[in-house]
Amino acid sequence: MTLAKAYPLFILRLNIMLTSCFLAYLLKVERIDAFGNMIRILAGHIGNTITLNEISSTVGISVQTVKNYLSYAEKTFIIKRLTPYYRNIRKEISKSPVLYFNDLGLRNFSIGQFGRHTIL
């Protein structure tokens, strides 16, 4: 690899690392690796119903931490939680929401489907 090609890749990696550390500091995320893994899992299940217990067991964090991380992801406009619509309010509250990514480029990058670059 030539120096001209390696330099932009180095800057890209440094930018991702600084951005993730900055987000971790702002959001008070204890485990940035778990937050990233949760985002990758959500990116793979876009448009499907999610269960918090499944995510917590896969990532290895508590259900309350998953709820906090989902809240952080919503507040930073990474994801959007959509609840199903029913005429019966009880049914609407009891059904699981569906998650969508606001930025599909971020979703594709998190699962490694963004050109030739992969997530670090």
C-alpha positions as CSV (number, residue, x, y, z in Angstrom):
1,M,0.0,0.0,0.0
2,T,1.4,3.4,-0.9
3,L,1.7,6.3,1.4
4,A,-1.0,8.2,-0.5
5,K,-3.5,5.4,0.0
6,A,-2.5,4.7,3.6
7,Y,-2.9,8.3,4.8
8,P,-6.6,8.7,4.2
9,L,-7.3,5.3,5.7
10,F,-5.3,6.4,8.8
11,I,-7.3,9.6,9.1
12,L,-10.6,7.7,8.6
13,R,-9.7,5.3,11.5
14,L,-8.5,8.1,13.7
15,N,-11.8,10.0,13.0
16,I,-13.9,7.0,13.8
17,M,-11.9,6.4,17.0
18,L,-12.2,10.0,18.2
19,T,-15.9,10.2,17.3
20,S,-16.7,7.0,19.3
21,C,-14.7,8.3,22.3
22,F,-16.4,11.7,22.1
23,L,-19.9,10.0,22.0
24,A,-19.0,7.7,24.9
25,Y,-18.0,10.8,26.9
26,L,-21.1,12.8,26.0
27,L,-23.6,10.0,26.6
28,K,-21.9,8.5,29.6
29,V,-21.6,5.1,27.8
30,E,-19.7,2.7,30.1
31,R,-18.8,0.2,27.4
32,I,-18.4,1.7,24.0
33,D,-17.7,-1.8,22.5
34,A,-21.1,-3.0,23.8
35,F,-22.8,0.1,22.3
36,G,-21.1,-0.5,19.0
37,N,-22.2,-4.2,19.0
38,M,-25.7,-3.2,19.8
39,I,-25.8,-0.8,16.9
40,R,-24.4,-3.6,14.6
41,I,-27.2,-6.0,15.8
42,L,-29.8,-3.4,15.2
43,A,-28.4,-2.7,11.8
44,G,-28.9,-6.3,10.9
45,H,-32.5,-6.4,12.1
46,I,-33.7,-3.1,10.5
47,G,-37.4,-3.0,10.2
48,N,-38.0,-6.1,12.4
49,T,-39.4,-6.2,15.9
50,I,-36.7,-6.4,18.5
51,T,-36.6,-7.9,22.0
52,L,-34.5,-6.3,24.6
53,N,-33.7,-9.7,26.3
54,E,-32.3,-11.0,23.1
55,I,-30.1,-8.0,22.5
56,S,-28.9,-8.0,26.2
57,S,-27.9,-11.6,26.1
58,T,-26.1,-11.3,22.7
59,V,-24.2,-8.2,23.7
60,G,-23.6,-9.3,27.3
61,I,-25.2,-6.3,29.1
62,S,-28.3,-5.9,31.3
63,V,-31.7,-5.1,29.8
64,Q,-31.7,-1.7,31.6
65,T,-28.4,-0.8,29.9
66,V,-29.9,-1.8,26.5
67,K,-32.8,0.5,27.2
68,N,-30.3,3.3,28.1
69,Y,-28.3,2.7,25.0
70,L,-31.4,2.7,22.8
71,S,-32.4,6.0,24.4
72,Y,-29.0,7.4,23.6
73,A,-29.2,6.2,20.0
74,E,-32.6,7.9,19.6
75,K,-31.4,11.2,21.2
76,T,-28.4,11.3,18.8
77,F,-30.7,10.6,15.8
78,I,-29.0,7.3,15.0
79,I,-32.2,5.3,15.2
80,K,-35.9,6.0,15.2
81,R,-38.3,3.8,17.2
82,L,-41.7,3.3,15.6
83,T,-44.6,1.9,17.5
84,P,-47.3,0.0,15.6
85,Y,-50.7,1.7,15.2
86,Y,-53.8,0.0,16.5
87,R,-57.2,1.4,17.3
88,N,-57.0,-0.4,20.6
89,I,-54.6,1.6,22.8
90,R,-53.7,-1.5,25.0
91,K,-52.7,-3.5,22.0
92,E,-50.6,-0.5,20.6
93,I,-48.7,-0.2,23.9
94,S,-48.1,-4.0,24.4
95,K,-46.8,-4.6,20.9
96,S,-43.0,-4.4,20.2
97,P,-41.7,-1.3,18.4
98,V,-39.7,-1.4,15.1
99,L,-36.4,0.3,14.8
100,Y,-35.2,2.2,11.7
101,F,-31.9,4.0,11.1
102,N,-32.1,7.7,10.2
103,D,-28.9,7.5,8.2
104,L,-28.6,4.4,6.0
105,G,-25.0,5.2,5.3
106,L,-24.2,4.9,9.0
107,R,-26.2,1.6,9.1
108,N,-24.3,0.2,6.1
109,F,-21.0,1.3,7.5
110,S,-21.7,-0.3,10.9
111,I,-22.3,-3.7,9.3
112,G,-19.5,-3.4,6.8
113,Q,-21.5,-2.9,3.6
114,F,-20.1,0.5,2.8
115,G,-17.9,0.2,-0.2
116,R,-14.4,-1.2,0.4
117,H,-14.1,0.2,4.0
118,T,-15.0,-2.0,6.9
119,I,-15.8,-1.1,10.5
120,L,-12.8,-1.1,12.8
